[in-house]
Amino acid sequence: MVVVYTLARVKPHKDREVYDKMRSLPPVKEIVTVYGEYDLIAKLELESLEALDHFIFNTIRAIDGVEATMTLISAKLPETAGS
């Protein structure tokens, strides 16, 4: 399982439309609107990196109003000695 956070920059006045479309997609587990350089942050869960590539390039970036994305892949911290 790959867990990622995708940040999306959205064209003006398209926020609600993009939010609603992204929220309805099965890999999207959470989505919030934010202020700043990006407009939306979505938590995604996919089966593999290949599935992630396909979803970002062919689904998220294809949504009308999405200008740019940045995807952050979650990492597990290594165990510390004595844990």
N, C-alpha and C positions, 0 to 999 in steps of 0.2 A: 504494500500500500504506500503510495506517495501522497504526502500532505503538503500543500503549497498555499501560499498567499499571493493572490494576483491583484495588483493595483492597476486600475484603469483610469485613463484620462478620457473624459467624455466631452463632446462638442456642447457648446452652450444650448440650453433648453432641451437637451436630450437625456438629462439625468434620470428622470422617472421612467422613461421608456426603456433605457438600457438596464436600469435597476430591475425592473419587472421581468425583462427577458432573461437576465442572468439568474435571478432568483428562482426561476422555473426550471433551470437545468439541473438534472440529477447530481452531477459532481459538486455542485455548489451547496455547501453545508451551512454557510453563514455569509451574509453580505451586509455591509454598512456603507453609508455615505460619509465622506469626510471632507474637511476643508484642507486646502493646500495644493501642492503640485498635481496630485491625483484626486479623483472625485469619488471613487469607489474602491473598497477593499473586499475581496471575496476569499473565503477559505474553501479550498477545493480538495477533494479526495479522489484519487484515481488509482487504477491497478498497477500502472507502470509508467516509466518515463516516456515510452512510445505513445501511450494513451494520452499523457499530458501534452506532448508535442502536438498531436492531432487535435486535441480539444482547444488548445490556445490558438493555434494557427487557423483552424477550420471552423471553429465555433465562436469563440470570444472575439477574435479580431474581425470576424465577418459580421458582427452585429452593427447595424447602422447607428452611427453616433460614437462608436469607440474610435478614438484617435490614436491611442498608444497604450501599451501594457508593460508592466514589469512584474515578473514572477519570481518569488522568493521561495526556494525549496527548504522545508523545515529540516533541521538536523538534530540528531540525538547527541547529547553531550556524552563524552566518554566517561566510563566509570572511573572514579578516583580510587586510589589505593586505600584499602581498609573499609570500603563500602560494601 
